Amino acid sequence: MNEQELISMIIDLQSWHQNRVDKCQMIIDNRDADICLHMGDSGDNQVLEFGAHTKEARFIRIGVQLALLQFKPFPVTTKPVDDDAEDEGDE
C-alpha cells in the first residue's frame, strides 16, 4: 500500500465513522421517535419495535450514548505535511 492509498483509506474510514456517529446521535436526539430494530440476517426480517417513551427505548438510547463514549472521537488524526520539511529529509 502506498502513501496515497493509505491517505485515501483513512479519509474513507473517517467518513464511515462520522456517518455512524451521526446515526447514533440521531437515535439519542430524537426522543419522540419510536425505535425499530431489524433483527436477523436477510432471510429472517424480524423487526422489534419500541415506542418512543417506553422504558426499553430509554435503555436503548442510554446504551447508544455509552457506545458513543467508547468510539468518539475518531482515534486517528491527520495533519498536512510540511513540504519544506519533507524536502530537507531528501538531502
C-alpha positions as CSV (number, residue, x, y, z in Angstrom):
1,M,0.0,0.0,0.0
2,N,1.5,3.3,-1.0
3,E,1.1,6.6,0.9
4,Q,-1.8,7.9,-1.3
5,E,-3.8,4.7,-0.8
6,L,-3.3,4.9,2.9
7,I,-4.5,8.5,3.0
8,S,-7.5,7.6,0.9
9,M,-8.3,4.7,3.2
10,I,-8.1,6.9,6.3
11,I,-10.3,9.5,4.7
12,D,-12.9,6.8,3.8
13,L,-12.7,5.4,7.3
14,Q,-13.2,8.8,8.9
15,S,-16.2,9.4,6.7
16,W,-17.7,5.9,7.6
17,H,-17.0,6.7,11.3
18,Q,-18.7,10.1,11.2
19,N,-21.7,8.6,9.5
20,R,-22.1,6.0,12.3
21,V,-21.6,8.7,14.9
22,D,-24.3,10.8,13.3
23,K,-26.7,7.9,13.2
24,C,-26.1,7.1,16.8
25,Q,-26.6,10.8,17.8
26,M,-29.8,10.8,15.8
27,I,-31.2,8.0,17.9
28,I,-30.2,9.9,21.1
29,D,-31.6,13.2,19.9
30,N,-34.9,12.1,18.6
31,R,-36.5,11.1,21.9
32,D,-40.1,11.3,20.4
33,A,-39.3,8.8,17.7
34,D,-40.1,5.1,18.0
35,I,-37.2,2.7,17.7
36,C,-37.3,-0.2,15.3
37,L,-34.6,-2.8,15.4
38,H,-34.2,-5.1,12.4
39,M,-33.0,-8.5,13.7
40,G,-31.6,-11.4,11.9
41,D,-30.0,-11.8,8.5
42,S,-31.5,-11.1,5.1
43,G,-33.6,-14.3,5.2
44,D,-35.2,-13.5,8.6
45,N,-36.5,-10.0,8.8
46,Q,-37.9,-9.9,12.3
47,V,-38.5,-6.3,13.5
48,L,-38.6,-5.3,17.1
49,E,-40.5,-2.0,17.7
50,F,-40.3,0.1,20.9
51,G,-42.5,3.1,21.5
52,A,-40.6,6.3,21.9
53,H,-41.4,6.8,25.5
54,T,-41.1,3.2,26.7
55,K,-38.6,2.0,29.3
56,E,-37.0,-0.1,26.6
57,A,-36.4,2.8,24.3
58,R,-34.9,4.8,27.1
59,F,-32.5,2.0,27.8
60,I,-31.6,1.6,24.1
61,R,-30.8,5.4,24.0
62,I,-28.6,5.0,27.1
63,G,-26.8,2.1,25.5
64,V,-26.2,4.1,22.3
65,Q,-24.9,7.0,24.3
66,L,-22.5,4.7,26.2
67,A,-21.3,3.2,22.9
68,L,-20.6,6.7,21.5
69,L,-18.4,7.4,24.5
70,Q,-16.3,4.4,23.6
71,F,-15.6,5.2,19.9
72,K,-15.8,9.0,19.7
73,P,-13.7,10.8,18.7
74,F,-12.1,9.1,15.7
75,P,-8.9,7.5,17.0
76,V,-6.6,8.6,14.1
77,T,-5.7,12.1,13.3
78,T,-4.1,13.5,10.2
79,K,-2.2,16.7,9.5
80,P,-0.9,18.3,6.4
81,V,2.8,17.5,5.5
82,D,5.1,20.5,5.5
83,D,6.7,20.3,2.0
84,D,9.8,22.2,3.2
85,A,10.4,19.6,6.0
86,E,9.9,16.8,3.6
87,D,12.4,18.2,1.1
88,E,15.0,18.6,3.8
89,G,14.9,14.9,4.5
90,D,15.7,14.1,0.9
91,E,19.1,15.9,1.0
